[in-house]
Amino acid sequence: MSDITVIVLAAGGGTRMKSKTMKVLHPIAGRSMLGHVLAAVGSLQPARVVTVVGHQREQVTQHVQELLPEAVIAVQDTQEGTGHAVRAAWEALPAEARRGTVLVAYGDTPLLQGESLRAFTDFHLGSRHVVSILSGRVADPSGYGRVIRDESGVAAIVEDKDASPAQATVDEINSGILAFDADFLDAALPRIGNDNAKGEYYLTDTVALAREDGRTVGAFLLDDVKQTEGVNDRAQLAALAKEMNARILDRWMKDGVTVVDPTTTWIDADVKLAADVTILPGVQLLGATVVDEDAVIGPDCTLKDMEIGRGAKVVRTHGQLGVVGAGADVGPFSYLRPGTELGAGGKIGAFVETKNARIGEGAKVPHLSYVGDAEIGEGSNIGAGTIFANYDGVEKHRTTVGRHARTGSNNTFVAPVTIGDGAGTGGGTVVREDVPPGALAVSSGPQRNVEGWAQRRRAGTRQADAAESASRDATPGVGEQPAGG
């Protein structure tokens, strides 16, 4: 398979998508449609990959170069059919590279799998055919080109509108994915004409040219023909996204992952899951998220590019570009922003937001807090309602909390500040200066009670009435001894 050239057609405008984004760049399961095709193509380890671009070529070219820097970019200035596109790709290659086997694929077929392309290429290489067609059988072939066979192989591809009544009953269809002997393709491309209703150059005309030359054409019947289905509008994109997600979930469940409700679970193509992971309803695992064994995710989580450790539990949480250590607990209703690292056995609890924060092994931020630009040492506990005030209006600053510290509720840490190992803070404290190890920081003064304030300042209100009633109840009656007297 070393001398294979793959041509990926990605020049079409995709006008039915009604989008400023080029059709093949629309995402599905965490990759662009074109990205899925290039991944499948890559499994062949081809000598050359040529991507044909046209509409919005700058977008597509940049994307291809990010995914496959060694790819050759061919420009199809005007879209005049598949034969015209392949000719543009062929001419973009140096003469010495126009050899071996040529595979033509399409950038809008995201379900295409590398193993199917390998089987198809093996079929072509093991035959004497100068053209091979990747075909499939469908229940309703209406609208598809029919593969017409005879004793030597494929006699023709007949378009639906040109099919005779007998040909219209054929259920084997042309996927459009073709393999060629390079020498034949080199000679055939200049011979493809455009004498048809659309005035376009059709690559499938090479079948008739091969037969005219006395050469044979074969067809490889792909059982899973849905892999070759293309996308033309957003409804089809949604349908294939659902199909791809079902296939991804099926694969993970067969590998030992529990997915409680597949209908509400979405997992991207590049996510990695270990055996005995449990996914509860309403979960989205996106990007390059990795989940280790025995972890439980959900319900109702969206995690993107996250690393979840063994045995961790993440409940009703949104997280991105962070790490949750082994045995740690997160949620419910937590927001882990990029740069969050929670150590093994640690906790980020209900209504806690973290950003660029390292929370050490066994450390806890249990309730109603914001932790930004911070480092919290192992075993420390951050009291409820704590704010790490990291921004002075111009720059961000960092707060450091040492090991086994205990901070009170409703604290504000005004960064930059350090709370030492084993230190503590009182409830309601605003920490503006460093706290030495083992010290207790208290910023509020003694409490002062203003007696009778409600009766004087809120006279006539329920508050004042309640206070007055309580005062009477607390005053001993005539002839009674005070309590404890």
C-alpha positions in Angstrom: 0.0 0.0 0.0 3.0 2.3 0.1 2.6 3.8 -3.4 -1.0 5.1 -3.0 -2.1 8.6 -3.9 -5.4 9.7 -2.2 -7.3 12.6 -3.8 -9.9 14.1 -1.4 -12.5 16.3 -3.2 -13.4 19.3 -1.0 -14.1 22.1 -3.4 -17.9 22.2 -3.5 -19.7 25.3 -2.3 -22.3 23.4 -0.2 -24.9 26.1 -0.8 -27.7 24.1 0.8 -25.9 24.4 4.1 -26.6 28.1 4.0 -23.5 28.9 6.0 -20.5 31.1 6.0 -18.5 28.0 7.0 -17.5 25.8 4.2 -19.5 22.6 4.1 -16.7 20.1 4.8 -15.6 22.1 7.8 -18.8 21.7 9.7 -18.2 19.7 12.9 -19.5 16.3 13.7 -18.4 14.3 16.8 -15.6 16.7 17.6 -14.0 16.9 14.2 -14.8 18.5 10.9 -16.3 16.3 8.3 -13.1 16.7 6.3 -11.1 15.8 9.4 -12.9 12.4 9.7 -12.2 11.7 6.1 -8.5 12.6 6.4 -8.3 10.3 9.5 -9.7 7.4 7.5 -7.4 8.1 4.6 -4.4 8.3 7.0 -4.9 4.7 8.0 -3.8 3.7 4.5 -0.4 5.4 5.1 -0.5 6.8 1.6 2.5 8.2 -0.1 0.6 11.3 -1.1 -2.6 13.0 -0.2 -4.0 15.7 -2.5 -6.9 17.9 -1.3 -8.8 19.8 -3.9 -10.2 23.1 -2.7 -12.3 25.7 -4.3 -15.0 27.7 -2.5 -13.6 29.4 0.6 -10.3 27.9 -0.2 -8.4 29.8 2.5 -10.6 28.2 5.3 -10.2 24.7 3.9 -6.5 25.1 3.1 -5.6 26.3 6.6 -7.6 23.4 8.1 -6.0 20.8 6.0 -2.5 22.1 6.7 -3.2 22.0 10.5 -4.4 18.4 10.2 -2.0 17.1 7.5 0.9 19.5 6.8 2.4 17.3 4.1 -0.8 17.3 2.0 -0.7 18.8 -1.4 -3.3 21.5 -2.1 -4.9 21.6 -5.5 -7.1 24.5 -6.5 -10.2 24.0 -8.6 -11.1 27.6 -9.7 -14.4 26.6 -11.2 -16.4 23.6 -10.2 -17.0 21.7 -13.4 -17.6 18.2 -12.1 -15.6 15.4 -10.4 -13.5 14.7 -13.5 -12.4 18.3 -13.6 -11.6 18.2 -9.9 -9.5 15.1 -10.2 -7.7 16.6 -13.2 -6.8 19.6 -11.0 -5.4 17.3 -8.4 -3.4 15.3 -10.9 -1.9 18.3 -12.4 -0.8 19.5 -8.9 1.4 16.5 -8.6 4.9 16.3 -10.2 5.1 13.8 -13.1 7.2 11.4 -11.1 4.5 11.1 -8.4 1.8 10.1 -10.9 2.2 6.4 -10.4 0.9 3.4 -8.4 -2.7 3.4 -7.3 -5.0 6.4 -7.0 -7.9 6.5 -4.6 -10.6 9.3 -4.9 -12.6 10.1 -1.8 -15.0 12.9 -0.8 -14.6 15.4 2.1 -18.3 15.3 3.2 -18.5 11.6 4.1 -17.7 11.6 7.8 -18.8 8.0 8.6 -16.1 6.6 6.3 -13.8 4.2 8.1 -10.1 3.4 7.4 -10.7 -0.4 7.6 -13.3 -0.1 4.7 -10.8 1.9 2.6 -8.1 -0.7 3.3 -10.5 -3.6 2.2 -11.4 -1.6 -0.9 -7.8 -0.9 -1.8 -6.8 -4.5 -1.2 -9.6 -5.6 -3.6 -8.3 -3.2 -6.2 -4.7 -4.2 -5.8 -5.5 -7.9 -6.0 -7.4 -7.5 -9.2 -6.6 -6.7 -12.8 -9.1 -3.9 -12.9 -8.0 -0.4 -14.0 -11.0 1.1 -12.2 -12.7 -0.2 -9.1 -15.9 1.2 -7.6 -16.8 1.2 -3.9 -20.5 0.2 -4.1 -23.3 -0.8 -1.8 -26.9 -2.1 -1.8 -29.7 0.1 -0.6 -33.5 -0.5 -0.2 -34.4 2.5 -2.3 -31.8 3.3 -5.0 -33.8 6.2 -6.4 -31.5 9.1 -7.2 -28.3 7.0 -7.2 -26.2 5.9 -10.1 -26.7 2.1 -10.6 -23.8 -0.3 -11.0 -24.5 -2.5 -13.9 -22.5 -5.8 -14.0 -21.8 -8.4 -16.6 -19.6 -11.5 -16.7 -16.3 -9.5 -16.8 -17.2 -7.1 -13.9 -18.8 -3.7 -14.2 -20.3 -2.9 -17.6 -21.5 0.6 -16.7 -22.6 3.1 -14.2 -26.0 4.4 -15.2 -27.4 7.5 -13.7 -30.9 7.3 -12.2 -32.5 9.6 -14.9 -30.9 7.5 -17.7 -31.8 4.1 -16.3 -34.1 1.8 -18.3 -36.9 0.1 -16.4 -34.8 -3.0 -15.9 -31.8 -1.0 -14.8 -33.9 1.0 -12.4 -34.6 -2.1 -10.4 -30.8 -2.7 -9.7 -30.2 -1.9 -6.0 -26.4 -1.8 -6.2 -25.3 1.9 -6.2 -22.1 3.8 -6.9 -20.7 5.6 -3.8 -18.5 7.8 -5.9 -15.4 6.5 -4.2 -13.1 5.1 -6.9 -9.7 3.5 -7.2 -7.6 3.7 -10.4 -4.5 2.3 -11.9 -2.4 5.6 -12.2 -1.3 5.0 -15.8 -4.9 4.5 -16.9 -6.1 7.5 -15.0 -3.3 9.6 -16.6 -4.5 8.6 -20.1 -8.2 8.8 -19.3 -8.5 12.3 -17.7 -7.9 14.2 -21.0 -10.5 12.0 -22.7 -13.4 12.8 -20.3 -15.9 15.1 -22.1 -18.6 17.4 -20.9 -21.3 16.6 -23.4 -24.1 16.2 -20.9 -27.0 18.2 -19.5 -24.9 20.0 -16.9 -21.9 20.5 -19.1 -19.7 18.9 -16.4 -16.8 16.4 -16.5 -17.8 13.3 -14.7 -15.2 11.0 -13.2 -17.6 8.0 -13.7 -17.1 8.4 -17.5 -13.8 6.6 -16.9 -15.8 3.3 -16.6 -17.0 3.6 -20.2 -13.5 4.6 -21.3 -12.0 1.6 -19.7 -14.5 -0.7 -21.4 -13.8 1.0 -24.8 -10.1 0.2 -24.2 -10.8 -3.5 -23.5 -9.9 -3.1 -19.8 -11.9 -4.4 -16.9 -13.8 -2.5 -14.1 -14.6 -4.0 -10.8 -16.9 -3.1 -7.9 -16.3 -3.8 -4.2 -19.6 -4.2 -2.4 -19.4 -2.5 1.0 -21.9 -4.0 3.5 -22.1 -0.8 5.5 -23.0 1.5 2.7 -24.0 4.3 5.1 -20.2 5.0 5.5 -20.3 6.5 2.0 -23.3 8.8 2.7 -22.6 12.5 2.1 -23.9 15.6 3.7 -25.7 18.4 1.7 -27.7 20.3 4.3 -28.0 20.7 8.0 -30.7 18.1 8.4 -28.4 15.5 6.9 -25.6 16.7 9.1 -27.8 16.1 12.2 -28.8 12.7 11.0 -25.3 11.6 10.4 -24.2 13.1 13.7 -26.8 11.0 15.5 -25.7 7.9 13.5 -22.0 8.5 14.3 -22.8 9.0 18.0 -24.7 5.7 18.1 -21.7 3.9 16.6 -19.3 5.5 19.0 -21.5 4.6 22.0 -21.9 1.0 20.7 -18.2 0.6 20.4 -17.5 1.9 24.0 -20.3 -0.3 25.4 -18.8 -3.3 23.7 -15.4 -2.3 25.3 -16.9 -2.4 28.8 -18.3 1.1 29.4 -21.7 1.4 31.0 -23.9 4.0 29.2 -27.1 4.2 31.1 -29.1 6.2 28.5 -27.6 6.3 25.0 -30.3 8.6 23.7 -29.0 11.5 25.9 -25.3 10.7 25.8 -22.9 12.3 23.3 -19.3 11.3 23.0 -16.8 12.8 20.5 -14.6 10.6 18.3 -11.4 11.4 20.1 -12.6 10.7 23.6 -10.9 7.9 25.4 -12.7 5.7 28.0 -11.5 2.9 30.2 -13.4 -0.2 31.1 -15.9 0.1 33.9 -16.5 3.8 33.4 -20.2 4.6 34.0 -21.9 7.4 32.0 -25.2 8.5 33.5 -27.9 10.3 31.5 -27.4 13.8 30.0 -23.6 13.6 29.5 -21.5 15.2 26.7 -17.9 14.1 26.6 -16.2 16.3 24.0 -12.8 16.9 22.4 -9.9 14.9 23.8 -11.5 14.0 27.1 -10.0 11.0 28.9 -11.8 9.1 31.6 -10.1 6.4 33.7 -11.6 3.2 35.0 -14.4 3.1 37.6 -15.1 6.8 37.2 -18.8 7.9 37.2 -19.8 10.8 35.1 -23.2 12.4 35.3 -25.9 12.9 35.3 -26.0 16.2 33.2 -22.3 16.9 32.6 -20.5 18.6 29.7 -16.7 17.9 29.8 -14.4 19.1 27.1 -10.7 18.2 26.9 -10.8 17.0 30.5 -8.8 14.3 32.3 -10.8 12.4 34.8 -9.0 10.0 37.2 -9.8 6.5 38.4 -12.8 6.3 40.6 -13.6 10.0 40.4 -17.2 11.2 40.5 -18.4 14.2 38.5 -22.0 15.3 38.8 -23.9 18.1 37.0 -20.7 19.9 36.1 -19.3 21.9 33.2 -15.6 21.5 32.7 -12.9 22.3 30.1 -9.2 21.8 29.9 -8.8 20.6 33.5 -7.8 17.5 35.5 -9.8 15.7 38.2 -7.7 13.3 40.2 -8.3 9.7 41.2 -11.2 9.3 43.7 -12.0 13.0 43.7 -15.6 14.4 43.8 -16.9 17.3 41.7 -20.4 18.8 41.8 -23.2 19.2 41.6 -23.4 22.5 39.7 -19.7 23.1 39.5 -17.9 25.0 36.8 -14.3 24.0 36.1 -12.6 26.5 33.8 -9.3 25.9 32.0 -6.3 25.3 34.2 -8.2 23.6 37.1 -6.3 20.7 38.6 -8.0 18.8 41.5 -5.8 16.4 43.3 -6.6 12.8 44.3 -9.4 12.5 46.8 -10.2 16.2 46.6 -13.5 17.9 46.3 -15.0 20.8 44.3 -18.6 21.1 45.5 -21.9 22.7 44.8 -21.9 26.0 43.0 -18.1 26.4 43.0 -16.3 28.0 40.0 -12.6 27.4 39.5 -10.1 28.8 37.1 -6.3 28.3 36.8 -6.4 26.7 40.2 -4.3 23.8 41.6 -6.2 22.1 44.5 -4.1 19.6 46.2 -4.6 16.0 47.3 -7.5 15.7 49.7 -8.2 19.4 49.6 -11.8 20.6 49.5 -13.7 23.6 48.2 -17.2 22.4 49.2 -19.7 25.2 48.7 -20.5 28.4 46.9 -17.0 29.7 46.1 -14.9 31.2 43.4 -11.3 30.0 43.2 -9.3 31.8 40.5 -5.5 31.9 40.0 -4.9 29.9 43.2 -2.9 27.1 44.7 -4.5 25.2 47.6 -2.3 22.7 49.5 -3.1 19.2 50.4 -5.8 18.6 53.0 -6.9 22.2 53.3 -10.6 23.1 53.6 -12.0 26.3 52.1 -15.1 27.6 53.9 -18.4 28.2 52.2 -18.9 31.5 50.3 -15.2 32.2 49.8 -14.0 34.5 47.0 -10.4 34.5 45.7 -10.2 38.1 44.5 -7.6 37.6 41.8 -8.2 40.7 39.7 -7.2 44.3 40.6 -8.8 45.8 37.5 -5.6 45.7 35.6 -3.7 42.4 36.3 -4.5 39.0 37.7 -2.7 37.9 40.9 -2.3 34.6 42.6 -3.3 33.3 46.1 -1.5 30.5 47.8 -3.1 28.4 50.6 -0.8 26.1 52.4 -1.3 22.5 53.6 -4.0 21.6 56.0 -5.3 25.1 56.4 -8.8 25.8 57.6 -10.5 28.9 56.3 -13.8 30.3 57.6 -17.0 30.9 55.7 -17.6 34.1 53.7 -13.9 34.9 53.3 -12.3 37.1 50.7 -8.7 36.6 49.8 -7.3 39.7 48.1 -4.5 38.5 45.9 -1.5 38.4 46.0 -1.7 36.8 49.4 -0.4 33.6 51.1 -2.1 31.6 53.9 0.5 29.5 55.5 0.5 25.8 56.4 -2.0 24.9 59.2 -3.3 28.5 59.3 -6.9 29.5 59.8 -9.2 32.4 59.2 -12.3 33.6 61.0 -15.7 33.8 59.4 -16.3 36.9 57.3 -12.5 37.7 57.2 -11.0 39.8 54.4 -7.4 38.6 54.0 -5.2 41.4 52.6 -1.9 40.4 54.2 -0.1 37.1 54.4 -1.1 34.7 57.3 1.8 33.0 58.9 1.8 29.2 59.4 -0.5 28.2 62.3 -1.9 31.7 62.8 -5.5 32.7 62.8 -6.5 35.7 60.8 -9.5 37.8 61.9 -10.3 41.1 60.2 -13.7 42.0 61.7 -14.1 43.9 65.0 -16.1 42.9 68.1 -19.8 42.5 67.6 -22.0 45.4 69.0 -25.7 45.0 69.6 -28.0 48.1 69.5 -30.9 47.2 71.8 -34.4 48.1 70.8 -33.4 49.1 67.2 -36.3 47.3 65.5 -39.0 48.9 67.7 -37.6 52.4 67.2 -36.6 52.3 63.5 -39.2 49.8 62.2 -42.2 50.7 64.3 -45.5 49.4 62.9 -43.9 46.5 60.9 -44.1 42.8 61.6 -40.4 42.9 62.4 -41.0 45.5 65.2 -44.1 43.6 66.5 -42.1 40.3 66.7 -39.3 42.0 68.5 -41.7 43.6 71.0 -43.5 40.3 71.6 -40.2 38.6 72.3 -39.1 41.3 74.7 -42.4 41.0 76.7 -42.0 37.2 76.8 -38.4 37.6 78.1 -39.5 40.0 81.0 -40.7 38.3 84.2 -44.3 39.2 85.3 -45.3 40.8 88.6 -44.6 38.5 91.5 -42.6 36.1 89.4 -39.0 35.3 90.1 -36.5 35.8 87.2 -35.3 32.6 85.6 -32.5 31.1 87.6 -33.3 33.3 90.6 
